[in-house]
Amino acid sequence: MTDVLSIEHPREGVKILRMNRPDKLNALDIELAAALHREFDALASDRTTRVVVLTGAGRGFCAGLDLDGYGEVPDTEQSGDVHRTLARQEDIASLVQKIRRLPQVFVAAVNGPAAGGGFALVCACDVRIAAESAVFAVSFIKVGFSGCDIGTSWLLPRIVGAGRAHELMLTARKFGSDEAVRIGLLADVVADDQLDGRIDTCVSDLLAAPPLSLALTKRGMWLSLEMPSFDTAVEFENRQQALTSVTADQAEAMTAFVEKRSPTYENR
């Protein structure tokens, strides 16, 4: 655990990363970003964690960039203004790139406001579930920047469609969880006091899949959004199926399904 990021292990194969700057609605600064980077880098070689829940402490998920100051990326003190600004930008944006590349399935448990960079973190996750009180906003254009930031211009149109994404990014208006689930940003919305239970159910559903099958499905779903043709996607799927079909866990999953029991996986 660090001061700005709490790390919990509620059960085998699951890690909860809780952004912990509640007085700032968990706004991103250099310290919080560095803590997230460390955990993401560790997950890249973690063969035991299969699901990561990303959430916030207190009443917010993440309010985006800390407008009181992000801080300086290490070793850029002697760089020019453009170089320091680019380094800060890349430090934040690479968080969502790492989430996309990691084999673990990321579940966003949106417990409150998610704006700007916090909204981008939500979009980068694989499954997004929110409390009724959650509020969303792309935000970037409201503070004078381009509305296209931290991967949002690529992620949001693919999640909710181009027309709706354009409107949300150009206006930066706030919208609630009811609209977020209606347009497809969220998989589900529940009462605030039911969010933990709903996330736990989702995690159980994810853990019911064999480890390799889960990781490859995440990879395949995102990569398919970048593939040039239907036939390319089918060829890619064929190879995923060939890989998973020869694992011991696939045989166990099928046997358990037929026998109507819970499977026991060995990640083999």
N, C-alpha and C positions, 0 to 999 in steps of 0.2 A: 504494500500500500504506500502511495505517496500522499502528500498533503492535497494535491489537486486531482488525484485519480484513485478511487478505491477499487480494489480488485477482489472479487468474491468468487468462490468455487462452491455453488450450491449443491452440485452433484457431479458424479463422474462424467467427464466429457464436456462440461459446460463451464464457461467463464463469464462473469458479469463485469463489465467495465462501466463504472459509474463516475461520470465527470463530476468533480466535487469543488465547485466554486459557487455555492448556492447564493451567496450575497450578490453575485454578478450574473445570476441566471446561467451559470456555467459558461460564460463567454470565453472564447478562445484567446489565450495569450501564449507567449513563447513557452511558458512553463507547462501549461496543460497540453499544448501541442507536442512538446518534447516527451511528456509522459505517455501520450497516445502512440507516438512513433516508437518508443521503446517496446511497448506491449505488442504493437503490430509486428515489429521486427522479430520479436520472440515467437510470435505465433507462426511465423513462416517456417520454422523448424520444429514446431510443436506437433507431435504425432498423436497426442492424447486428447486435446481439445477439439471438439467437433462443431460446437455451436457457441457463438459469442453473442451476448446480449449487451447492447449499447444503450445507456440511459443516463439520466442526470439526477443529481441530488437536489433535494428541496422541491420547489414548485416549478422548476424549469428543466427542459431538456438541454438546450444550448441556444443562447441568444445571438450567436455569431461572433464576429470579431469584437474584442474588447475595445470599445471606442475611447477608453482612457489610455490606451497604448498597448500594442502587441508585444513590443520588445524587439531586440535585435538578434538576428540569427548569429550564433557563435562564429568567430573568425571573419566577420564582415565589417568590423569596426573601422578599418582603414580603407574600405571600399567607397566608391562614389555613390551618390544618391540613387542613381538608376540601378546600380548593382545591388545595393542594400534592399531596395524596394522589390526587385525581382527575387532576391533570396527569400524575403518574407513571404511573397506570393507563392513561391514554389514550396516553401515549408508547410503552408496551410493546404495547398491544393494536393500535394502528394499524399495527404491522409486519405482522401477518397480513392486515390489510385491504389493505395495499399489494400484498402477494404475490398476493392474489386478483384485484386490479384490473389488474395489469400484463399486457401482451400476451405477455411471454416465458413459456415453459413452465419451471416450476421443478422440479428433480429434487432430492429429499432423499437425500443419500448419508450414511446414518446409520452412522457409524463407531464408535459407542459409546453410553454412556448418553444418553437423551433424556427429560428430566423437566420437568414444569411448563411454563414458557414454551418450553422446548426441544421438548417434546412438541407444543405448539401450533404451532410452526414446522413440524414434520414434517407435521402434519395439513393445514396450509395449502398445502403443496406439491402439485403435480399428479401427480407420480410419486414413489413412496417405495420405496427399495431399501436394505437394511441388511446389515451384517456379522453373522455368527453371534453375536458377543459383545455385540451391542447389547442394551440393556435399556431398558424403557419404563415410565413411570408418570405418571399425570395429576397427582398430588402435591399440588395446591392445598389440599385439605381437611386434609392431614397437618400443615400448618403454620398451621391455624386459619382459613383463608379459605374462601369458598364454592368448591365443586368446579367451578363454572361460571366460567371465566375465559379471556380472550384468545381468544374465538371457539370454544373447545373444545366448549361445549354445543350449538353448531350444527353444527360440522364432524364431530365424532366419531360421532354417531348416523347421519349420512348416509354415513359411510365403513364402519362396522362393524355398523350396526343399533342401534336404540334400546335393546333389552334388554341387550346386551353393553356398550354405552356407559354405561348407568346403573350397572351393576356396577363398571366400571372407575373411574368418576368418584366414586362414593360410597365405595368402599373405598380408592382410591388405591394399590392394591397394585402391586408391581412385576411385570412379565411380560417374558418373553424374546422373542427374534426368532422362535422356532419358533411360539409362540402368535400373535405379531403377524401372521405371514404366513397362519396358519390362519384367523384371523378376518377377514382382508381389509384390515388396516391397511397391509400391505406388498404390493408387487407381486412382490418376490423377496427371498430371503436367500441369501447366498453366504459362503464361507469368508472370514475377515478379509483374507487376502492376495490375494483375488480381487475385492475390492470395486471397486478402481479400474478394473479391466478390464471388470467388469459395467456400471459407470456409463458407460464409454466406448462400449460396445456400445449401451446405451440411447440415448445422445446421438446416435450415428450413425443409429439408427432414427428419431429425432425429426427430424433434419436432412434426412432423405430426403423429407419433406413440403414442399410449397411454403410459403413464409413466411406468406402470408395465411391459407392453409388451416390451418396449425398454430395461429396466434393465434386465429382464429375458433373452432376446435374447442375450445380451452381455454375461451374465453368462453362458448360454447354449453353445454358440459358443466356448468359451474358454475351458469349462469343457469337451466338446465333444472331444477335442484334446487329452485328457488324459484318455478317456474311453476305456476299453479293447475290446469292441465288438460293432458291429452294433446294436444288440438287446438291449444292455444296453442304447445306445443313444436313441433308439426309446422309451424305457420305460421312460427315462428322459423327452423326448419331450412330451409324453402323459400327464405327470403330469404338465408340464408348460401350456399346452393347457387347461387342466381342471381348473387350477388356473385362467388364464386370461378370460376364458369363462363366469365366474360368476361375473365379474367386471362391474360396470356401464359404465366405459370408453370403454369397448369392445362393448357394445350395442350402445354407441354414435358413435364409429368409424364406425360400420357397417351402421348405419342410415345415417351418413354424407356421406359415400361412395355412398349409393344408391341415396341420394338426391343431390349428386354432389355439396356439400358445405364443408367448412372447419369445422372440428370437434372442440368442446369445451370440454376439459377434466377437471375433478375434482379430479383426482388421487384417485378414489374410485372404 
